[in-house]
Amino acid sequence: MIRLYRRAMTSIYLRAYLAGHTGHIMPRRLRKAIAGSELHRAWLVGFLGFFEQNGMAYGPANPYAQSFSLVDAL
């Protein structure tokens, strides 16, 4: 039972992340109702553009390494 619950919640969080990542904006009342929850966190992380690739986390504060090489070349 716990395994099924965990799998279902992971699927829900993934859907929230992907909805945020594609730019879907939640209504303000819904965001306020779920503020601070794991569901809101999943949506917000997707909306802000955070993701993980090959064990390395990327986001607004840590962009791809290629962008740094362009800055150094100037």
C-alpha positions in Angstrom: 0.0 0.0 0.0 2.8 2.4 0.9 4.6 1.6 -2.4 1.5 2.4 -4.4 1.0 5.7 -2.5 4.6 6.7 -3.0 4.4 5.9 -6.7 1.1 7.9 -7.1 2.5 10.9 -5.3 5.7 10.8 -7.4 3.5 10.9 -10.5 1.5 13.8 -9.2 4.6 15.8 -8.3 6.1 15.0 -11.8 3.0 16.3 -13.4 3.1 19.5 -11.3 6.8 20.0 -12.2 6.1 19.5 -15.9 3.1 21.9 -15.8 5.3 24.5 -14.2 8.2 23.8 -16.7 5.9 24.3 -19.7 4.8 27.7 -18.3 1.3 26.9 -17.0 0.5 29.4 -14.3 -1.7 28.3 -11.4 -4.4 30.7 -10.3 -3.4 32.8 -7.3 -6.0 31.3 -5.0 -4.8 27.7 -5.7 -1.2 28.7 -5.2 -2.1 30.3 -1.8 -4.1 27.2 -0.8 -1.2 24.8 -1.5 1.7 27.2 -0.5 4.5 25.4 1.3 3.4 21.9 0.2 5.4 19.5 -1.8 3.0 19.9 -4.7 3.6 23.7 -4.7 7.4 23.1 -4.5 7.3 20.8 -7.5 5.4 23.3 -9.6 7.6 26.2 -8.5 10.8 24.3 -9.2 9.6 23.5 -12.7 8.3 27.1 -13.3 11.6 28.6 -12.3 13.5 26.3 -14.6 15.4 24.0 -12.3 16.3 20.6 -13.5 18.9 17.9 -13.0 21.0 16.2 -15.7 23.7 13.5 -15.2 23.7 14.2 -11.4 24.4 18.0 -11.9 21.6 20.5 -10.9 21.0 23.4 -13.2 18.8 26.5 -12.7 18.9 30.3 -12.7 21.9 30.4 -10.3 23.9 27.6 -12.0 23.4 27.8 -15.8 25.2 25.5 -18.3 29.0 25.6 -18.4 29.0 26.7 -22.0 27.5 30.1 -21.1 30.6 30.8 -18.9 33.0 30.0 -21.7 31.2 32.7 -23.9 31.7 35.3 -21.1 35.4 34.4 -20.7 36.0 34.7 -24.5 34.8 38.3 -24.4 
